[in-house]
């Protein structure tokens, strides 16, 4: 994912398969961390989505975790035009 310094993008988490008996619980329990908060921050909103915000130019990895499940998202932040 790419964005510019100061920009924010919302990320929606979904279980696969979406009709699994524990899909809602897995999604609700998801947390996220940024590997470098000086480049990009991540916050969980009340509706369960996550917002990734560019802080400074560089790269960071956002890690989403729920129980034993983990997914990562590579983020590249570029200077604002």
N, C-alpha and C positions, 0 to 999 in steps of 0.2 A: 504494500500500500504506500502511496506517495501523497504527501501534502506539504503545504508551505507553512513557514513559521507563523503562528497565530491562528492557523486554520484548525477546525475541529471536525471530526467525522464520527458518526455513530456506527457502532458495530452491534449486530444482533446475533445472539447465540441460539443455535437450534440443536436439538438432539437428533441422532440418526440411528435407528429410524424414529421419525417424529411420533409414531403411534406406540412406542415402547411403553410398557406399564410404568416405568419410572422417569419418562422423558421430562415431565414438568419439574420433578424434584431435582433432576440433574441440572437443568437449565437454571433453576432458582438458586441452587447452591454454588453456581459458578462465581469464581473470583478472578481478578486480573491484576497483573503487576507488569511494570515496565522495567526492562533490563537497564535502562539509562534514563532516569527522570529528568536529566538536564537536557535531553533531546526531545522526548515525548512523554506525556503523562497519560494515565488512563484512570477514569473514574466510572463507577457504576451508578446509573441513574435509577430513580424509584420505579421506573417501568421495566427494569431488568436489562436494558441495553447498556452498552458501554460507550463512553466518549473518549476518543484518542485525540489529544491536542498537541500540535507541534510547538516546541519551546525554542529550539535552536537547530541550525542545520546539522545533519548527521544521521546516523542510523541507530535504531533500537529494536529490540525484540519484545513484543508484548506476549506474555504467557497467560493463557486462560486455563484455570484448573477447577475441576469439580470431582471430588473423591479421587478415584484412580485415573480419571480421564484428564488429559492435557492436550492443548493445542497451542501452537505459536503463530504469530503474525509478524512478519518482518516489515518494519516501517522505515521509510526514507523521508526525511524532512529537508526541504530546500528553502533557501532564502526567499522571503516575500518579494514580489516584483515591485 
